[in-house]
């Protein structure tokens, strides 16, 4: 996960965690509430400031469209980020692959019931 700070137009701010990232935008979880269409600045230590517009919110979760594309590799691969969760996927438009999802269709008890018949 990538830690950033969110700054509003009135210079108030709060920390946030990036949950997904692409060259055009990001999703995250903030310690404050944002409003759709609010203009914000994302501040990433080691990268700088990125302007964007909040496109959606769901409680403390949000999505931002960047004013201009970012270099995903530079956004995450800095000396202060030791985990380096980004796995570059150049043929998939630099989509963040930090989480490995596990998909299972197994439903406990269902298999046993059918195998007894």
MOPAC internal coordinates of N, CA, C and O (Angstrom, degrees):
PM7 1SCF
backbone

  N    0.0000 0     0.00 0     0.00 0    0    0    0
  C    1.4455 1     0.00 0     0.00 0    1    0    0
  C    1.5250 1   109.22 1     0.00 0    2    1    0
  O    1.2310 1   121.35 1   -27.11 1    3    2    1
  N    1.2936 1   115.01 1   152.89 1    3    2    1
  C    1.4559 1   121.42 1  -176.49 1    5    3    2
  C    1.5258 1   108.36 1  -117.24 1    6    5    3
  O    1.2310 1   120.83 1   -53.33 1    7    6    5
  N    1.3273 1   116.02 1   126.67 1    7    6    5
  C    1.4587 1   120.75 1   178.88 1    9    7    6
  C    1.5274 1   109.28 1   -91.30 1   10    9    7
  O    1.2310 1   120.87 1   -45.74 1   11   10    9
  N    1.3265 1   115.94 1   134.26 1   11   10    9
  C    1.4639 1   122.44 1   176.87 1   13   11   10
  C    1.5259 1   108.18 1  -136.40 1   14   13   11
  O    1.2310 1   121.09 1   -10.25 1   15   14   13
  N    1.3159 1   115.52 1   169.75 1   15   14   13
  C    1.4611 1   121.25 1   171.60 1   17   15   14
  C    1.5208 1   107.84 1  -115.37 1   18   17   15
  O    1.2310 1   120.86 1   -39.06 1   19   18   17
  N    1.3272 1   115.97 1   140.94 1   19   18   17
  C    1.4473 1   122.46 1   177.65 1   21   19   18
  C    1.5272 1   107.50 1  -104.37 1   22   21   19
  O    1.2310 1   120.73 1   -48.47 1   23   22   21
  N    1.3239 1   116.20 1   131.53 1   23   22   21
  C    1.4636 1   120.96 1   176.89 1   25   23   22
  C    1.5212 1   108.64 1  -121.34 1   26   25   23
  O    1.2310 1   121.03 1   -50.83 1   27   26   25
  N    1.3292 1   115.63 1   129.17 1   27   26   25
  C    1.4640 1   120.75 1   177.44 1   29   27   26
  C    1.5164 1   110.32 1   -86.64 1   30   29   27
  O    1.2310 1   120.77 1    -9.66 1   31   30   29
  N    1.3277 1   116.14 1   170.34 1   31   30   29
  C    1.4620 1   120.82 1   179.25 1   33   31   30
  C    1.5278 1   112.93 1   -61.26 1   34   33   31
  O    1.2310 1   119.90 1   151.81 1   35   34   33
  N    1.3458 1   117.80 1   -28.19 1   35   34   33
  C    1.4616 1   121.10 1   179.69 1   37   35   34
  C    1.5377 1   112.15 1   -87.66 1   38   37   35
  O    1.2310 1   120.55 1  -164.75 1   39   38   37
  N    1.3468 1   116.56 1    15.25 1   39   38   37
  C    1.4711 1   124.58 1   177.39 1   41   39   38
  C    1.5177 1   114.61 1    70.04 1   42   41   39
  O    1.2310 1   118.85 1  -169.99 1   43   42   41
  N    1.3355 1   119.81 1    10.01 1   43   42   41
  C    1.4545 1   120.44 1   171.44 1   45   43   42
  C    1.5164 1   107.46 1   -86.31 1   46   45   43
  O    1.2310 1   120.64 1   -26.17 1   47   46   45
  N    1.3111 1   116.39 1   153.83 1   47   46   45
  C    1.4556 1   118.49 1  -178.15 1   49   47   46
  C    1.5097 1   112.80 1  -155.59 1   50   49   47
  O    1.2310 1   121.63 1    -4.50 1   51   50   49
  N    1.3355 1   114.49 1   175.50 1   51   50   49
  C    1.4511 1   121.72 1   179.18 1   53   51   50
  C    1.5224 1   108.24 1  -163.56 1   54   53   51
  O    1.2310 1   120.29 1   -20.24 1   55   54   53
  N    1.3384 1   117.05 1   159.76 1   55   54   53
  C    1.4701 1   120.05 1   179.30 1   57   55   54
  C    1.5238 1   112.33 1   -76.13 1   58   57   55
  O    1.2310 1   121.39 1   -21.64 1   59   58   57
  N    1.3283 1   114.95 1   158.36 1   59   58   57
  C    1.4622 1   121.98 1   177.44 1   61   59   58
  C    1.5252 1   108.98 1  -149.32 1   62   61   59
  O    1.2310 1   121.05 1   -17.70 1   63   62   61
  N    1.3140 1   115.60 1   162.30 1   63   62   61
  C    1.4585 1   123.31 1   176.42 1   65   63   62
  C    1.5217 1   107.80 1  -118.04 1   66   65   63
  O    1.2310 1   120.26 1   -49.66 1   67   66   65
  N    1.3217 1   117.11 1   130.34 1   67   66   65
  C    1.4593 1   121.97 1   177.38 1   69   67   66
  C    1.5228 1   107.70 1   -79.71 1   70   69   67
  O    1.2310 1   120.59 1   -55.40 1   71   70   69
  N    1.3285 1   116.48 1   124.60 1   71   70   69
  C    1.4647 1   120.54 1   179.16 1   73   71   70
  C    1.5270 1   112.38 1  -102.68 1   74   73   71
  O    1.2310 1   119.90 1   158.26 1   75   74   73
  N    1.3284 1   117.79 1   -21.74 1   75   74   73
  C    1.4681 1   121.58 1   171.50 1   77   75   74
  C    1.5148 1   107.87 1  -153.81 1   78   77   75
  O    1.2310 1   121.13 1   -26.63 1   79   78   77
  N    1.3100 1   115.44 1   153.37 1   79   78   77
  C    1.4543 1   120.27 1  -172.55 1   81   79   78
  C    1.5146 1   110.26 1  -149.31 1   82   81   79
  O    1.2310 1   121.05 1   -42.84 1   83   82   81
  N    1.3317 1   115.59 1   137.16 1   83   82   81
  C    1.4597 1   121.11 1   171.99 1   85   83   82
  C    1.5246 1   106.99 1  -139.28 1   86   85   83
  O    1.2310 1   120.32 1    -2.32 1   87   86   85
  N    1.3062 1   116.99 1   177.68 1   87   86   85
  C    1.4642 1   119.77 1  -179.80 1   89   87   86
  C    1.5227 1   111.43 1   -65.48 1   90   89   87
  O    1.2310 1   119.57 1   154.06 1   91   90   89
  N    1.3208 1   118.42 1   -25.94 1   91   90   89
  C    1.4620 1   122.67 1  -175.38 1   93   91   90
  C    1.5254 1   114.69 1   -96.92 1   94   93   91
  O    1.2310 1   119.47 1   162.12 1   95   94   93
  N    1.3309 1   118.61 1   -17.88 1   95   94   93
  C    1.4532 1   119.51 1  -176.30 1   97   95   94
  C    1.5058 1   112.59 1  -175.46 1   98   97   95
  O    1.2310 1   121.24 1     6.17 1   99   98   97
  N    1.3270 1   115.24 1  -173.83 1   99   98   97
  C    1.4612 1   120.62 1  -179.20 1  101   99   98
  C    1.5191 1   109.82 1  -153.23 1  102  101   99
  O    1.2310 1   121.79 1   -20.47 1  103  102  101
  N    1.3130 1   114.17 1   159.53 1  103  102  101
  C    1.4521 1   121.69 1   170.59 1  105  103  102
  C    1.5106 1   106.81 1  -116.49 1  106  105  103
  O    1.2310 1   120.31 1   -25.45 1  107  106  105
  N    1.3145 1   117.01 1   154.55 1  107  106  105
  C    1.4476 1   118.53 1  -179.18 1  109  107  106
  C    1.5036 1   113.29 1  -161.64 1  110  109  107
  O    1.2310 1   122.16 1    -1.49 1  111  110  109
  N    1.3211 1   113.47 1   178.51 1  111  110  109
  C    1.4581 1   123.34 1   177.20 1  113  111  110
  C    1.5195 1   106.40 1  -128.08 1  114  113  111
  O    1.2310 1   120.48 1   -57.54 1  115  114  113
  N    1.3239 1   116.69 1   122.46 1  115  114  113
  C    1.4605 1   121.44 1  -174.73 1  117  115  114
  C    1.5206 1   111.08 1  -111.63 1  118  117  115
  O    1.2310 1   121.27 1   -19.27 1  119  118  117
  N    1.3157 1   115.18 1   160.73 1  119  118  117
  C    1.4597 1   121.23 1   174.39 1  121  119  118
  C    1.5316 1   110.42 1   -91.36 1  122  121  119
  O    1.2310 1   120.67 1  -162.91 1  123  122  121
  N    1.3001 1   116.32 1    17.09 1  123  122  121
  C    1.4563 1   123.16 1   177.45 1  125  123  122
  C    1.5134 1   108.14 1  -148.91 1  126  125  123
  O    1.2310 1   120.68 1   -10.02 1  127  126  125
  N    1.3068 1   116.30 1   169.98 1  127  126  125
  C    1.4546 1   120.41 1  -177.39 1  129  127  126
  C    1.5246 1   110.69 1  -102.30 1  130  129  127
  O    1.2310 1   120.90 1   -44.96 1  131  130  129
  N    1.3196 1   115.88 1   135.04 1  131  130  129
  C    1.4611 1   122.93 1   177.14 1  133  131  130
  C    1.5193 1   108.87 1  -110.31 1  134  133  131
  O    1.2310 1   120.77 1   -18.17 1  135  134  133
  N    1.3181 1   116.14 1   161.83 1  135  134  133
  C    1.4572 1   122.42 1   178.64 1  137  135  134
  C    1.5249 1   109.71 1  -114.96 1  138  137  135
  O    1.2310 1   119.64 1   -38.05 1  139  138  137
  N    1.3421 1   118.30 1   141.95 1  139  138  137
  C    1.4611 1   119.84 1   175.19 1  141  139  138
  C    1.5339 1   111.12 1   -55.13 1  142  141  139
  O    1.2310 1   120.93 1   -39.12 1  143  142  141
  N    1.3140 1   115.82 1   140.88 1  143  142  141
  C    1.4669 1   126.06 1   179.24 1  145  143  142
  C    1.5291 1   113.19 1    73.52 1  146  145  143
  O    1.2310 1   120.15 1  -173.71 1  147  146  145
  N    1.3321 1   117.33 1     6.29 1  147  146  145
  C    1.4647 1   120.96 1   175.43 1  149  147  146
  C    1.5284 1   108.79 1   -73.29 1  150  149  147
  O    1.2310 1   120.17 1   -43.78 1  151  150  149
  N    1.3218 1   117.28 1   136.22 1  151  150  149
  C    1.4630 1   121.43 1   176.63 1  153  151  150
  C    1.5261 1   108.57 1   -88.65 1  154  153  151
  O    1.2310 1   121.13 1   -51.42 1  155  154  153
  N    1.3371 1   115.45 1   128.58 1  155  154  153
  C    1.4632 1   120.83 1  -177.34 1  157  155  154
  C    1.5233 1   109.89 1  -133.76 1  158  157  155
  O    1.2310 1   121.39 1   -11.19 1  159  158  157
  N    1.3164 1   114.95 1   168.81 1  159  158  157
  C    1.4556 1   122.28 1   172.16 1  161  159  158
  C    1.5195 1   107.68 1  -122.91 1  162  161  159
  O    1.2310 1   120.59 1   -50.71 1  163  162  161
  N    1.3160 1   116.48 1   129.29 1  163  162  161
  C    1.4622 1   122.24 1   175.96 1  165  163  162
  C    1.5174 1   106.78 1   -96.74 1  166  165  163
  O    1.2310 1   120.79 1   -51.34 1  167  166  165
  N    1.3101 1   116.09 1   128.66 1  167  166  165
  C    1.4635 1   121.10 1  -179.54 1  169  167  166
  C    1.5262 1   107.89 1  -113.43 1  170  169  167
  O    1.2310 1   120.62 1   -61.74 1  171  170  169
  N    1.3272 1   116.42 1   118.26 1  171  170  169
  C    1.4630 1   122.42 1  -179.73 1  173  171  170
  C    1.5214 1   108.68 1  -116.47 1  174  173  171
  O    1.2310 1   121.02 1   -61.83 1  175  174  173
  N    1.3177 1   115.65 1   118.17 1  175  174  173
  C    1.4642 1   119.91 1   178.08 1  177  175  174
  C    1.5263 1   109.42 1   -57.95 1  178  177  175
  O    1.2310 1   120.56 1   -48.81 1  179  178  177
  N    1.3101 1   116.53 1   131.19 1  179  178  177
  C    1.4545 1   121.08 1  -179.28 1  181  179  178
  C    1.5211 1   113.90 1    87.24 1  182  181  179
  O    1.2310 1   120.09 1   171.72 1  183  182  181
  N    1.3309 1   117.44 1    -8.28 1  183  182  181
  C    1.4664 1   120.51 1   179.32 1  185  183  182
  C    1.5203 1   110.81 1  -120.46 1  186  185  183
  O    1.2310 1   120.42 1   128.93 1  187  186  185
  N    1.3203 1   116.80 1   -51.07 1  187  186  185
  C    1.4580 1   120.30 1  -179.11 1  189  187  186
  C    1.5127 1   112.37 1   128.70 1  190  189  187
  O    1.2310 1   120.89 1    30.24 1  191  190  189
  N    1.3220 1   115.90 1  -149.76 1  191  190  189
  C    1.4614 1   123.39 1  -175.15 1  193  191  190
  C    1.5296 1   110.57 1  -111.58 1  194  193  191
  O    1.2310 1   121.03 1   -41.90 1  195  194  193
  N    1.3383 1   115.64 1   138.10 1  195  194  193
  C    1.4575 1   121.61 1  -179.63 1  197  195  194
  C    1.5283 1   107.70 1  -130.22 1  198  197  195
  O    1.2310 1   120.30 1   -56.27 1  199  198  197
  N    1.3082 1   117.04 1   123.73 1  199  198  197
  C    1.4691 1   121.45 1   177.05 1  201  199  198
  C    1.5141 1   109.52 1   -84.59 1  202  201  199
  O    1.2310 1   121.19 1   -33.15 1  203  202  201
  N    1.3301 1   115.33 1   146.85 1  203  202  201
  C    1.4492 1   119.17 1   178.35 1  205  203  202
  C    1.5160 1   111.87 1  -163.60 1  206  205  203
  O    1.2310 1   121.55 1    -6.91 1  207  206  205
  N    1.3250 1   114.64 1   173.09 1  207  206  205
  C    1.4632 1   122.07 1   178.78 1  209  207  206
  C    1.5216 1   108.59 1  -121.24 1  210  209  207
  O    1.2310 1   120.82 1   -49.16 1  211  210  209
  N    1.3213 1   116.04 1   130.84 1  211  210  209
  C    1.4651 1   120.86 1   176.40 1  213  211  210
  C    1.5211 1   107.49 1   -68.32 1  214  213  211
  O    1.2310 1   120.46 1   -55.43 1  215  214  213
  N    1.3320 1   116.72 1   124.57 1  215  214  213
  C    1.4678 1   120.67 1  -177.51 1  217  215  214
  C    1.5192 1   112.39 1  -101.59 1  218  217  215
  O    1.2310 1   120.00 1   151.58 1  219  218  217
  N    1.3380 1   117.61 1   -28.42 1  219  218  217
  C    1.4597 1   120.33 1   178.10 1  221  219  218
  C    1.5220 1   109.20 1  -154.52 1  222  221  219
  O    1.2310 1   120.98 1   -23.52 1  223  222  221
  N    1.3164 1   115.73 1   156.48 1  223  222  221
  C    1.4621 1   121.91 1   175.31 1  225  223  222
  C    1.5178 1   109.27 1  -140.29 1  226  225  223
  O    1.2310 1   121.35 1   -26.79 1  227  226  225
  N    1.3079 1   115.01 1   153.21 1  227  226  225
  C    1.4664 1   122.87 1   174.36 1  229  227  226
  C    1.5158 1   105.79 1  -149.87 1  230  229  227
  O    1.2310 1   120.46 1   -90.35 1  231  230  229
  N    1.3332 1   116.72 1    89.65 1  231  230  229
  C    1.4577 1   120.52 1  -173.51 1  233  231  230
  C    1.5225 1   109.24 1    66.87 1  234  233  231
  O    1.2310 1   120.62 1    57.39 1  235  234  233
  N    1.3232 1   116.41 1  -122.61 1  235  234  233
  C    1.4651 1   121.32 1   179.12 1  237  235  234
  C    1.5294 1   112.58 1   -90.40 1  238  237  235
  O    1.2310 1   119.69 1   179.36 1  239  238  237
  N    1.3238 1   118.19 1    -0.64 1  239  238  237
  C    1.4633 1   122.24 1   176.86 1  241  239  238
  C    1.5268 1   109.15 1   -90.67 1  242  241  239
  O    1.2310 1   120.59 1   -31.02 1  243  242  241
  N    1.3240 1   116.48 1   148.98 1  243  242  241
  C    1.4564 1   119.94 1  -175.96 1  245  243  242
  C    1.5177 1   110.79 1  -155.37 1  246  245  243
  O    1.2310 1   121.01 1   -16.63 1  247  246  245
  N    1.3276 1   115.67 1   163.37 1  247  246  245
  C    1.4589 1   123.09 1   173.51 1  249  247  246
  C    1.5212 1   109.08 1  -128.91 1  250  249  247
  O    1.2310 1   120.32 1   -39.53 1  251  250  249
  N    1.3295 1   116.99 1   140.47 1  251  250  249
  C    1.4568 1   122.77 1  -176.89 1  253  251  250
  C    1.5231 1   109.73 1  -126.83 1  254  253  251
  O    1.2310 1   120.61 1   -43.71 1  255  254  253
  N    1.3182 1   116.44 1   136.29 1  255  254  253
  C    1.4546 1   122.67 1   171.22 1  257  255  254
  C    1.5242 1   106.74 1   -99.53 1  258  257  255
  O    1.2310 1   120.17 1   -58.31 1  259  258  257
  N    1.3427 1   117.28 1   121.69 1  259  258  257
  C    1.4593 1   121.26 1  -178.95 1  261  259  258
  C    1.5221 1   110.60 1   -71.00 1  262  261  259
  O    1.2310 1   120.58 1   -32.04 1  263  262  261
  N    1.3321 1   116.49 1   147.96 1  263  262  261
  C    1.4679 1   121.92 1   177.00 1  265  263  262
  C    1.5234 1   110.51 1   -66.98 1  266  265  263
  O    1.2310 1   120.18 1   148.28 1  267  266  265
  N    1.3316 1   117.27 1   -31.72 1  267  266  265
  C    1.4593 1   121.89 1   174.80 1  269  267  266
  C    1.5238 1   108.52 1  -146.92 1  270  269  267
  O    1.2310 1   119.47 1   -26.85 1  271  270  269
  N    1.3229 1   118.61 1   153.15 1  271  270  269
  C    1.4622 1   121.59 1  -175.86 1  273  271  270
  C    1.5323 1   112.60 1   -59.42 1  274  273  271
  O    1.2310 1   121.40 1   -31.70 1  275  274  273
  N    1.3355 1   114.93 1   148.30 1  275  274  273
  C    1.4594 1   120.62 1   176.82 1  277  275  274
  C    1.5256 1   109.46 1  -110.75 1  278  277  275
  O    1.2310 1   120.84 1   -22.26 1  279  278  277
  N    1.3129 1   116.01 1   157.74 1  279  278  277
  C    1.4517 1   122.11 1   173.05 1  281  279  278
  C    1.5244 1   106.71 1   -86.53 1  282  281  279
  O    1.2310 1   120.26 1   -73.73 1  283  282  281
  N    1.3190 1   117.11 1   106.27 1  283  282  281
  C    1.4628 1   122.20 1  -174.37 1  285  283  282
  C    1.5253 1   111.35 1   -59.70 1  286  285  283
  O    1.2310 1   120.05 1   139.78 1  287  286  285
  N    1.3335 1   117.51 1   -40.22 1  287  286  285
  C    1.4671 1   120.05 1  -179.69 1  289  287  286
  C    1.5224 1   111.28 1   -61.99 1  290  289  287
  O    1.2310 1   119.94 1   136.21 1  291  290  289
  N    1.3253 1   117.72 1   -43.79 1  291  290  289
  C    1.4592 1   120.58 1  -179.95 1  293  291  290
  C    1.5190 1   112.04 1   -71.62 1  294  293  291
  O    1.2310 1   120.36 1   149.83 1  295  294  293
  N    1.3217 1   116.92 1   -30.17 1  295  294  293
  C    1.4601 1   121.06 1  -179.82 1  297  295  294
  C    1.5226 1   110.70 1   -62.80 1  298  297  295
  O    1.2310 1   120.07 1   141.89 1  299  298  297
  N    1.3061 1   117.48 1   -38.11 1  299  298  297
  C    1.4564 1   120.62 1  -175.44 1  301  299  298
  C    1.5200 1   113.88 1  -103.38 1  302  301  299
  O    1.2310 1   119.25 1   140.53 1  303  302  301
  N    1.3088 1   119.04 1   -39.47 1  303  302  301
  C    1.4593 1   120.52 1  -172.60 1  305  303  302
  C    1.5171 1   111.56 1   -85.60 1  306  305  303
  O    1.2310 1   121.27 1  -102.06 1  307  306  305
  N    1.3259 1   115.18 1    77.94 1  307  306  305
  C    1.4541 1   121.41 1   175.47 1  309  307  306
  C    1.5141 1   108.48 1  -119.47 1  310  309  307
  O    1.2310 1   120.19 1   -13.07 1  311  310  309
  N    1.3053 1   117.25 1   166.93 1  311  310  309
  C    1.4595 1   121.20 1  -175.85 1  313  311  310
  C    1.5245 1   112.59 1   -65.22 1  314  313  311
  O    1.2310 1   119.30 1   156.69 1  315  314  313
  N    1.3363 1   118.93 1   -23.31 1  315  314  313
  C    1.4621 1   119.96 1  -178.90 1  317  315  314
  C    1.5245 1   113.01 1   -86.14 1  318  317  315
  O    1.2310 1   119.38 1   176.02 1  319  318  317
  N    1.3253 1   118.79 1    -3.98 1  319  318  317
  C    1.4500 1   121.65 1   179.47 1  321  319  318
  C    1.5295 1   108.23 1  -109.91 1  322  321  319
  O    1.2310 1   120.79 1   -81.19 1  323  322  321
  N    1.3233 1   116.09 1    98.81 1  323  322  321
  C    1.4631 1   120.61 1  -173.30 1  325  323  322
  C    1.5292 1   113.34 1   -83.10 1  326  325  323
  O    1.2310 1   119.53 1   157.80 1  327  326  325
  N    1.3382 1   118.50 1   -22.20 1  327  326  325
  C    1.4653 1   120.09 1  -177.21 1  329  327  326
  C    1.5149 1   112.62 1   -80.27 1  330  329  327
  O    1.2310 1   119.22 1   150.64 1  331  330  329
  N    1.3091 1   119.08 1   -29.36 1  331  330  329
  C    1.4537 1   123.93 1   179.32 1  333  331  330
  C    1.5339 1   112.77 1    46.00 1  334  333  331
  O    1.2310 1   119.99 1  -115.98 1  335  334  333
  N    1.3558 1   117.62 1    64.02 1  335  334  333
  C    1.4576 1   118.67 1  -175.86 1  337  335  334
  C    1.5184 1   115.41 1   -74.27 1  338  337  335
  O    1.2310 1   119.36 1   169.17 1  339  338  337
  N    1.3354 1   118.83 1   -10.83 1  339  338  337
  C    1.4558 1   118.46 1  -178.97 1  341  339  338
  C    1.5259 1   110.91 1   -74.11 1  342  341  339
  O    1.2310 1   121.03 1   -46.73 1  343  342  341
  N    1.2871 1   115.64 1   133.27 1  343  342  341
  C    1.4604 1   121.42 1   173.81 1  345  343  342
  C    1.5168 1   105.14 1  -112.40 1  346  345  343
  O    1.2310 1   119.56 1   -72.81 1  347  346  345
  N    1.3299 1   118.44 1   107.19 1  347  346  345
  C    1.4643 1   119.26 1  -176.48 1  349  347  346
  C    1.5307 1   112.11 1   -56.91 1  350  349  347
  O    1.2310 1   121.21 1   -48.97 1  351  350  349
  N    1.3171 1   115.28 1   131.03 1  351  350  349
  C    1.4618 1   122.78 1   177.78 1  353  351  350
  C    1.5282 1   107.73 1  -128.72 1  354  353  351
  O    1.2310 1   119.28 1  -108.00 1  355  354  353
  N    1.3500 1   118.98 1    72.00 1  355  354  353
  C    1.4605 1   120.17 1  -172.21 1  357  355  354
  C    1.5212 1   114.24 1   -59.07 1  358  357  355
  O    1.2310 1   119.80 1   150.69 1  359  358  357
  N    1.3226 1   117.99 1   -29.31 1  359  358  357
  C    1.4508 1   119.06 1  -179.55 1  361  359  358
  C    1.5246 1   112.07 1   -81.73 1  362  361  359
  O    1.2310 1   119.41 1   179.26 1  363  362  361
  N    1.3308 1   118.73 1    -0.74 1  363  362  361
  C    1.4572 1   122.12 1   178.35 1  365  363  362
  C    1.5323 1   111.05 1  -120.77 1  366  365  363
  O    1.2310 1   119.67 1  -149.01 1  367  366  365
  N    1.3402 1   118.24 1    30.99 1  367  366  365
  C    1.4646 1   124.73 1   175.35 1  369  367  366
  C    1.5230 1   113.32 1    61.39 1  370  369  367
  O    1.2310 1   120.15 1  -141.80 1  371  370  369
  N    1.3260 1   117.32 1    38.20 1  371  370  369
  C    1.4635 1   122.92 1   174.52 1  373  371  370
  C    1.5233 1   113.29 1    54.21 1  374  373  371
  O    1.2310 1   119.86 1  -133.22 1  375  374  373
  N    1.3023 1   117.88 1    46.78 1  375  374  373
  C    1.4559 1   121.73 1   178.00 1  377  375  374
  C    1.5252 1   108.54 1   -82.47 1  378  377  375
  O    1.2310 1   120.87 1   -43.66 1  379  378  377
  N    1.3146 1   115.94 1   136.34 1  379  378  377
  C    1.4597 1   121.00 1  -177.91 1  381  379  378
  C    1.5183 1   110.83 1   -67.41 1  382  381  379
  O    1.2310 1   120.43 1   -50.84 1  383  382  381
  N    1.3096 1   116.78 1   129.16 1  383  382  381
  C    1.4617 1   122.63 1  -179.01 1  385  383  382
  C    1.5233 1   110.51 1  -119.05 1  386  385  383
  O    1.2310 1   120.14 1  -139.94 1  387  386  385
  N    1.3241 1   117.33 1    40.06 1  387  386  385
  C    1.4581 1   122.03 1  -175.94 1  389  387  386
  C    1.5142 1   113.94 1   -70.28 1  390  389  387
  O    1.2310 1   119.53 1   151.60 1  391  390  389
  N    1.3173 1   118.50 1   -28.40 1  391  390  389
  C    1.4549 1   121.00 1  -179.54 1  393  391  390
  C    1.5210 1   109.71 1  -103.58 1  394  393  391
  O    1.2310 1   120.52 1   -44.41 1  395  394  393
  N    1.3046 1   116.62 1   135.59 1  395  394  393
  C    1.4518 1   120.88 1   175.44 1  397  395  394
  C    1.5276 1   106.77 1  -103.86 1  398  397  395
  O    1.2310 1   120.59 1   -69.35 1  399  398  397
  N    1.3085 1   116.48 1   110.65 1  399  398  397
  C    1.4503 1   120.03 1  -178.83 1  401  399  398
  C    1.5168 1   109.85 1   -87.27 1  402  401  399
  O    1.2310 1   121.05 1   -34.03 1  403  402  401
  N    1.2991 1   115.60 1   145.97 1  403  402  401
  C    1.4551 1   121.98 1   178.14 1  405  403  402
  C    1.5203 1   106.78 1  -114.54 1  406  405  403
  O    1.2310 1   121.24 1   -55.40 1  407  406  405
  N    1.3135 1   115.24 1   124.60 1  407  406  405
  C    1.4485 1   120.01 1  -178.41 1  409  407  406
  C    1.5254 1   108.85 1  -110.55 1  410  409  407
  O    1.2310 1   121.06 1   -51.25 1  411  410  409
  N    1.2991 1   115.57 1   128.75 1  411  410  409
  C    1.4575 1   120.27 1   179.00 1  413  411  410
  C    1.5200 1   108.46 1  -138.16 1  414  413  411
  O    1.2310 1   120.99 1   -42.03 1  415  414  413
  N    1.3287 1   115.71 1   137.97 1  415  414  413
  C    1.4557 1   120.12 1   175.65 1  417  415  414
  C    1.5271 1   110.68 1  -103.19 1  418  417  415
  O    1.2310 1   120.19 1  -175.16 1  419  418  417
  N    1.3248 1   117.23 1     4.84 1  419  418  417
  C    1.4601 1   121.40 1  -179.38 1  421  419  418
  C    1.5153 1   109.70 1   -68.53 1  422  421  419
  O    1.2310 1   121.43 1   -49.09 1  423  422  421
  N    1.3259 1   114.86 1   130.91 1  423  422  421
  C    1.4600 1   120.80 1   176.31 1  425  423  422
  C    1.5184 1   107.09 1  -119.78 1  426  425  423
  O    1.2310 1   119.82 1   -66.26 1  427  426  425
  N    1.3307 1   117.95 1   113.74 1  427  426  425
  C    1.4730 1   120.73 1  -177.43 1  429  427  426
  C    1.5250 1   111.06 1   -53.26 1  430  429  427
  O    1.2310 1   121.02 1   -46.54 1  431  430  429
  N    1.2975 1   115.65 1   133.46 1  431  430  429
  C    1.4558 1   121.44 1   177.07 1  433  431  430
  C    1.5098 1   114.20 1    92.53 1  434  433  431
  O    1.2310 1   118.89 1   150.91 1  435  434  433
  N    1.3067 1   119.72 1   -29.09 1  435  434  433
  C    1.4559 1   121.92 1  -177.03 1  437  435  434
  C    1.5177 1   109.95 1   -70.53 1  438  437  435
  O    1.2310 1   119.46 1   133.04 1  439  438  437
  N    1.3256 1   118.64 1   -46.96 1  439  438  437
  C    1.4638 1   122.21 1  -178.47 1  441  439  438
  C    1.5319 1   110.27 1   -61.53 1  442  441  439
  O    1.2310 1   120.17 1   135.89 1  443  442  441
  N    1.3304 1   117.29 1   -44.11 1  443  442  441
  C    1.4645 1   120.62 1  -179.52 1  445  443  442
  C    1.5157 1   111.62 1   -61.63 1  446  445  443
  O    1.2310 1   119.68 1   140.47 1  447  446  445
  N    1.3193 1   118.21 1   -39.53 1  447  446  445
  C    1.4497 1   121.91 1  -179.37 1  449  447  446
  C    1.5166 1   111.83 1   -63.87 1  450  449  447
  O    1.2310 1   120.04 1   137.78 1  451  450  449
  N    1.3365 1   117.54 1   -42.22 1  451  450  449
  C    1.4663 1   120.93 1  -178.93 1  453  451  450
  C    1.5172 1   111.60 1   -73.62 1  454  453  451
  O    1.2310 1   119.79 1   147.28 1  455  454  453
  N    1.3048 1   118.01 1   -32.72 1  455  454  453
  C    1.4623 1   119.95 1  -176.16 1  457  455  454
  C    1.5437 1   110.50 1   -75.26 1  458  457  455
  O    1.2310 1   119.20 1   162.75 1  459  458  457
  N    1.3296 1   119.14 1   -17.25 1  459  458  457
  C    1.4522 1   121.61 1   179.95 1  461  459  458
  C    1.5221 1   112.58 1   -83.00 1  462  461  459
  O    1.2310 1   119.69 1   165.98 1  463  462  461
  N    1.3232 1   118.19 1   -14.02 1  463  462  461
  C    1.4693 1   121.49 1  -176.70 1  465  463  462
  C    1.4834 1   112.02 1   -78.18 1  466  465  463
  O    1.2310 1   120.10 1   180.00 1  467  466  465

